[in-house]
């Protein structure tokens, strides 16, 4: 699939088939994710890949609100993404190098996640990035260290529907040429 086709066909999907996803496809997504750029090559993104029935149930029922539980009900994979705190955007001594501070960790993780969901699309998979979640409960269930910030849960699977592309803003609405 050509890159522009990946960009044009990627959608946030809220209905998944129960079909299992091949581990090799998840590994390919993770490989694409780790190729993302990061602040001074700090590579602070971390992924917790949830595939076992027991952990999927715990993450869904305890870590997500009801509407997100419904949106990812049949997804066979949930990937919890985090970043290591006080690394991206910070000196080795832990001092923020600009006013964005921990925002760089989120920024870098966003690049990581974008690569991951675009690769999923190329592989014929669908995704849904969910930011409304209980980070502390996810930390507990997945034993995520305190030095990591829990940011998103990404549902991965085969779509059970074909959503239309939502309207996108025009270039003039989002860019200023100086």
ZIRAVEN-V99272 format. One record per residue. N is the residue number from 1. RES is the residue in one letter. SS is DSSP state (H for helix, E for strand, L for the rest). PSI is psi in whole degrees, 0 to 359 (none if undefined). D_LAST is the distance of its C-alpha to the last C-alpha in Angstrom with 2 decimals. Layout:
# ZIRAVEN-V99272
N	RES	SS	PSI	D_LAST
N	RES	SS	PSI	D_LAST
This chain:
# ZIRAVEN-V99272
1	X	L	130	34.45
2	X	L	153	31.15
3	X	H	315	28.07
4	X	H	326	26.45
5	X	H	321	29.84
6	X	H	312	29.94
7	X	H	321	26.59
8	X	H	335	27.87
9	X	H	345	31.32
10	X	L	135	30.83
11	X	L	156	31.98
12	X	E	119	33.18
13	X	L	138	36.91
14	X	L	14	39.45
15	X	L	116	42.61
16	X	E	148	43.88
17	X	L	159	47.00
18	X	L	356	49.44
19	X	L	137	49.36
20	X	L	152	49.02
21	X	L	135	46.02
22	X	L	134	46.94
23	X	H	325	46.38
24	X	H	325	44.96
25	X	H	320	42.08
26	X	H	318	41.31
27	X	H	323	41.50
28	X	H	321	39.06
29	X	H	316	36.60
30	X	H	324	37.09
31	X	H	316	36.66
32	X	H	319	33.28
33	X	H	316	32.30
34	X	H	351	33.23
35	X	L	354	31.00
36	X	L	147	27.89
37	X	L	156	25.88
38	X	L	159	26.67
39	X	H	118	26.06
40	X	H	35	27.83
41	X	H	35	29.72
42	X	L	336	31.59
43	X	L	58	32.38
44	X	L	355	33.37
45	X	E	141	33.43
46	X	E	147	36.96
47	X	E	134	38.46
48	X	E	106	41.79
49	X	E	114	42.96
50	X	E	115	45.48
51	X	L	341	47.80
52	X	L	145	51.31
53	X	H	318	52.74
54	X	H	311	53.69
55	X	H	323	50.28
56	X	H	314	48.47
57	X	H	315	50.75
58	X	H	315	50.22
59	X	H	314	46.42
60	X	H	306	46.33
61	X	H	327	48.97
62	X	H	334	48.28
63	X	H	351	44.62
64	X	E	145	43.05
65	X	L	164	43.36
66	X	H	317	45.37
67	X	H	326	42.54
68	X	H	328	41.03
69	X	H	316	44.58
70	X	H	319	44.93
71	X	H	334	41.58
72	X	L	22	42.62
73	X	L	316	46.39
74	X	L	359	47.21
75	X	L	126	44.49
76	X	L	353	46.48
77	X	E	135	43.90
78	X	E	129	41.91
79	X	E	116	39.61
80	X	E	124	38.92
81	X	E	138	35.88
82	X	E	172	35.60
83	X	E	152	34.03
84	X	E	126	35.76
85	X	L	158	34.85
86	X	L	39	33.78
87	X	L	299	32.82
88	X	L	122	29.19
89	X	L	5	27.14
90	X	E	155	30.30
91	X	L	171	32.18
92	X	L	337	35.59
93	X	L	359	37.12
94	X	L	21	35.36
95	X	L	130	32.93
96	X	E	134	29.44
97	X	L	350	26.88
98	X	L	180	24.14
99	X	L	350	24.11
100	X	L	331	23.81
101	X	L	234	27.35
102	X	L	346	29.04
103	X	H	330	25.84
104	X	H	326	25.29
105	X	H	317	28.62
106	X	H	318	27.61
107	X	H	309	24.29
108	X	H	320	26.25
109	X	H	323	28.93
110	X	H	319	26.49
111	X	H	316	25.46
112	X	H	310	29.20
113	X	H	322	30.06
114	X	H	313	27.46
115	X	H	318	29.01
116	X	H	312	32.40
117	X	H	330	31.96
118	X	H	320	30.31
119	X	H	320	33.27
120	X	H	315	35.61
121	X	H	315	34.29
122	X	H	326	34.83
123	X	L	3	38.37
124	X	L	13	39.18
125	X	L	162	39.00
126	X	E	157	37.37
127	X	E	162	35.93
128	X	E	120	35.23
129	X	E	123	33.33
130	X	E	123	34.99
131	X	L	347	33.73
132	X	L	107	36.48
133	X	E	168	39.37
134	X	L	94	41.81
135	X	H	320	40.50
136	X	H	323	43.66
137	X	H	321	45.95
138	X	H	320	44.05
139	X	H	316	44.32
140	X	H	311	48.06
141	X	H	318	48.68
142	X	H	4	46.83
143	X	L	50	47.67
144	X	L	127	44.07
145	X	L	153	44.08
146	X	L	337	42.91
147	X	L	7	40.33
148	X	E	141	38.31
149	X	E	122	36.14
150	X	E	126	36.98
151	X	E	307	33.87
152	X	E	161	34.56
153	X	E	126	37.32
154	X	E	117	36.57
155	X	E	138	39.22
156	X	E	135	39.85
157	X	E	194	42.20
158	X	L	129	42.83
159	X	E	143	41.57
160	X	L	9	44.23
161	X	L	170	41.94
162	X	L	88	39.02
163	X	L	149	36.36
164	X	L	156	33.94
165	X	L	128	30.22
166	X	L	156	28.77
167	X	L	137	26.12
168	X	L	148	22.59
169	X	L	158	19.50
170	X	L	157	17.22
171	X	H	318	13.88
172	X	H	336	12.38
173	X	H	342	14.37
174	X	H	352	13.22
175	X	L	144	9.62
176	X	L	121	6.25
177	X	L	124	3.79
178	X	L	none	0.00
